[in-house]
Amino acid sequence: MKAIVYTEFGSPDVLRIEETAQPVPKPNEILVRVRAAGINFGDLVARSFKAVTPRGFYMPFLFWLIGKASFGWNKPRIRILGDEWAGDVVSVGREVKRFKPGDQVFGFTGQRFGANAEFLCLAESAPVAHKPATVTMEEAAVIPYGALMALPLLRRANLQPGQRILINGASGGIGSAAVQIAKHLGAEVTAVCGGPRLEFVRALGADRAIDYEEQDFTKNGETYDVIFDILGQAHFSRCRHSLKPRGVLLYASFKTRNLLSMIRTSLSRGRRVVCAIAPGSLKDLLAVKELVEAGKIKAIIDKRFPMDRAADAHRYVETGRRTGAVVIMMAPGAEEEGK
Ligand SMILES: NC(=O)c1ccc[n+]([C@@H]2O[C@H](COP(=O)([O-])OP(=O)(O)OC[C@H]3O[C@@H](n4cnc5c(N)ncnc54)[C@H](OP(=O)(O)O)[C@@H]3O)[C@@H](O)[C@H]2O)c1
């Protein structure tokens, strides 16, 4: 089968198409023909992890070490990137009950990656589910990562109808899902992102949008029940006055000092800091599927690239100019299929 492989860490130029062995499903696995795969933060980090220092990493040192162990020290341990995808089931192992050949599915492989290939084997128990009939293959392919991270993280903030939430980093993979889930929960959403993406976050449902280059949300006098900081840029001391008296500062990315703030504030009855990790579970994927079917989560695609232009696709994501998701079409005609 054809796969987009990389055997050196580095710029998008390290990505190339190679013929590799097609995986064979074990008794508890399914074999999927991948139709489309999203590109997100995880792909870019794994591709260039050699250059990522503990200081430049968005998480505590221990997480960086775990990253080194899974992505590799000097050479990549993973050869094929791609953690969110959609495709059709080609064959199933004899123990598989949930799927049959021909089923259209979508899913998340997490740090195992592997979806930038024509075929992918997955355990039946992995985060893989039937593709919602309301979206195309390419739309389904760009939903899992952001929604699977945003849904359980937002749960930790216990957001209630009518509450006010500010999402710092609202135009990215996690943020764009968080805006939609927060709206679904009945919250009033303020989205913070770069100026060229203000319209995009409004199209996702944000009630207000702030360009972080134009306005510091910690200084405009507004207060929120929840501040969801995706990149971990707003320290508690900086934004505590933007939180209501019992407000929650929720971090998707956090350093040790944020963890210390979480421990300190957990003892108080006032403003709280929450640092949390999303499990990327099957249970959450099934919940995401229902939200997509109900029209509560949609995908807005900016650009599509064929498989042999994966390097261009990564380059485009790295320009920071995208307005919506970027998808690699692993099979010709995937955009017409599956709706
Ligand atoms: N806790 C977990 O379980 C978990 C899981 C996965 C990832 N993460 C963390 O999530 C982060 C990646 O999130 P993602 O995939 O959503 O990233 P992403 O797609 O790269 O999006 C980054 C977002 O941050 C915004 N941004 C950039 N500079 C900013 C600034 N100065 N002020 C405010 N916003 C700014 C971007 O806005 P513009 O593009 O509009 O400029 C964009 O909305 C990583 O730090 C990773 O460690 C956490």
The ligand as an SDF file (V2000), in Angstrom:
LIG
                    3D

 48 52  0  0  0  0  0  0  0  0999 V2000
   -4.9610   18.3890   27.6150 N   0  0  0  0  0  0  0  0  0  0  0  0
   -5.0160   17.5310   26.6070 C   0  0  0  0  0  0  0  0  0  0  0  0
   -5.4990   16.3830   26.7350 O   0  0  0  0  0  0  0  0  0  0  0  0
   -4.4800   17.9550   25.2700 C   0  0  0  0  0  0  0  0  0  0  0  0
   -4.6400   17.1050   24.1610 C   0  0  0  0  0  0  0  0  0  0  0  0
   -4.1450   17.4980   22.9380 C   0  0  0  0  0  0  0  0  0  0  0  0
   -3.4910   18.7340   22.8170 C   0  0  0  0  0  0  0  0  0  0  0  0
   -3.3290   19.5120   23.9300 N   0  0  0  0  0  0  0  0  0  0  0  0
   -2.6670   20.8110   23.8260 C   0  0  0  0  0  0  0  0  0  0  0  0
   -3.4630   21.6260   22.9830 O   0  0  0  0  0  0  0  0  0  0  0  0
   -2.6120   22.4950   22.2780 C   0  0  0  0  0  0  0  0  0  0  0  0
   -2.9360   22.4370   20.7930 C   0  0  0  0  0  0  0  0  0  0  0  0
   -4.2760   22.7990   20.5910 O   0  0  0  0  0  0  0  0  0  0  0  0
   -4.8660   22.8460   19.1220 P   0  0  0  0  0  0  0  0  0  0  0  0
   -4.6480   21.5290   18.4910 O   0  0  0  0  0  0  0  0  0  0  0  0
   -6.2090   23.4020   19.1910 O   0  0  0  0  0  0  0  0  0  0  0  0
   -3.8360   23.8750   18.4380 O   0  0  0  0  0  0  0  0  0  0  0  0
   -3.9500   24.6520   17.0740 P   0  0  0  0  0  0  0  0  0  0  0  0
   -4.9010   23.9810   16.1590 O   0  0  0  0  0  0  0  0  0  0  0  0
   -2.5490   24.8950   16.6520 O   0  0  0  0  0  0  0  0  0  0  0  0
   -4.6270   26.0420   17.5020 O   0  0  0  0  0  0  0  0  0  0  0  0
   -3.9360   26.9910   18.2820 C   0  0  0  0  0  0  0  0  0  0  0  0
   -4.8880   28.1080   18.6250 C   0  0  0  0  0  0  0  0  0  0  0  0
   -4.2110   29.0470   19.4680 O   0  0  0  0  0  0  0  0  0  0  0  0
   -4.4120   30.3520   18.9220 C   0  0  0  0  0  0  0  0  0  0  0  0
   -3.3260   31.2450   19.2880 N   0  0  0  0  0  0  0  0  0  0  0  0
   -2.0970   31.3470   18.7540 C   0  0  0  0  0  0  0  0  0  0  0  0
   -1.4080   32.3250   19.3600 N   0  0  0  0  0  0  0  0  0  0  0  0
   -2.2470   32.8440   20.3030 C   0  0  0  0  0  0  0  0  0  0  0  0
   -2.1330   33.8860   21.2490 C   0  0  0  0  0  0  0  0  0  0  0  0
   -1.0230   34.6040   21.3610 N   0  0  0  0  0  0  0  0  0  0  0  0
   -3.1990   34.1440   22.0510 N   0  0  0  0  0  0  0  0  0  0  0  0
   -4.3400   33.4210   21.9510 C   0  0  0  0  0  0  0  0  0  0  0  0
   -4.5060   32.4200   21.0720 N   0  0  0  0  0  0  0  0  0  0  0  0
   -3.4590   32.1430   20.2610 C   0  0  0  0  0  0  0  0  0  0  0  0
   -4.5430   30.1480   17.4380 C   0  0  0  0  0  0  0  0  0  0  0  0
   -5.1750   31.2580   16.8720 O   0  0  0  0  0  0  0  0  0  0  0  0
   -4.9480   31.7400   15.3410 P   0  0  0  0  0  0  0  0  0  0  0  0
   -4.5480   30.5110   14.5510 O   0  0  0  0  0  0  0  0  0  0  0  0
   -6.2890   32.2710   14.9390 O   0  0  0  0  0  0  0  0  0  0  0  0
   -3.8780   32.7510   15.3420 O   0  0  0  0  0  0  0  0  0  0  0  0
   -5.4020   28.8860   17.4310 C   0  0  0  0  0  0  0  0  0  0  0  0
   -6.7450   29.2260   17.6940 O   0  0  0  0  0  0  0  0  0  0  0  0
   -1.1830   22.0770   22.5280 C   0  0  0  0  0  0  0  0  0  0  0  0
   -0.5720   23.0220   23.3670 O   0  0  0  0  0  0  0  0  0  0  0  0
   -1.3040   20.7340   23.1890 C   0  0  0  0  0  0  0  0  0  0  0  0
   -0.2890   20.5420   24.1440 O   0  0  0  0  0  0  0  0  0  0  0  0
   -3.8220   19.1440   25.1310 C   0  0  0  0  0  0  0  0  0  0  0  0
  1  2  1  0
  2  3  2  0
  2  4  1  0
  4  5  1  0
  4 48  2  0
  5  6  2  0
  6  7  1  0
  7  8  2  0
  8  9  1  0
  8 48  1  0
  9 10  1  0
  9 46  1  0
 10 11  1  0
 11 12  1  0
 11 44  1  0
 12 13  1  0
 13 14  1  0
 14 15  2  0
 14 16  1  0
 14 17  1  0
 17 18  1  0
 18 19  2  0
 18 20  1  0
 18 21  1  0
 21 22  1  0
 22 23  1  0
 23 24  1  0
 23 42  1  0
 24 25  1  0
 25 26  1  0
 25 36  1  0
 26 27  1  0
 26 35  1  0
 27 28  2  0
 28 29  1  0
 29 30  1  0
 29 35  2  0
 30 31  1  0
 30 32  2  0
 32 33  1  0
 33 34  2  0
 34 35  1  0
 36 37  1  0
 36 42  1  0
 37 38  1  0
 38 39  2  0
 38 40  1  0
 38 41  1  0
 42 43  1  0
 44 45  1  0
 44 46  1  0
 46 47  1  0
M  CHG  2   8   1  16  -1
M  END
$$$$
